[in-house]
Amino acid sequence: MPEGRIAVCLNWAAVLLAYAHWIFGTLVFSSTLFIGTLDAVAVMARYLASALLCRMILLVELAGMRGVEEVDTARLSSVAAGGT
């Protein structure tokens, strides 16, 4: 299904708003905890790195589950066909 112009524009707007939200959150985080902005950026970078690592682990786990499902499906179809 080809993407329309509106979908592409909304995607770009979502990306830009996500960056703006990240910058705004960093400023609020630094002012709330009474730490410097550069220190808050370092803390936010650690949060971002941990979130990305968790996302990568999730993708590996889901890929493994798909692989097991494909092997099980192939094994069941061979058994149904009369193989062992």
QUIVENQUI-V477288 format. One record per backbone hydrogen bond with DSSP energy under -1.0 kcal/mol. NH is the residue of the N-H (numbers start at 1). CO is the residue of the C=O. Records with the same first field share a line. If there is no record, write none. Layout:
NH=CO + CO
This chain:
8=4
9=5
10=6
11=7
12=8
13=9
14=10
15=11
16=12
17=13
18=14
19=15
20=16
21=17
22=18
23=19
24=20
25=21
26=22
27=23
28=24
29=25
30=26
31=27
32=28
33=29
35=30
40=36
41=37
42=38
43=39
44=40
45=41
46=42
47=43
48=44
49=45
50=46
51=47
52=48
53=49
54=50
55=51
56=52
57=53
58=54
59=55
60=56
61=57
62=58
63=59
64=60
65=61
66=62
67=63
68=64
69=65
70=66
71=67
72=68
73=69
74=70
75=71
76=72
77=73
78=74
79=75
80=76
81=77
82=79
83=78
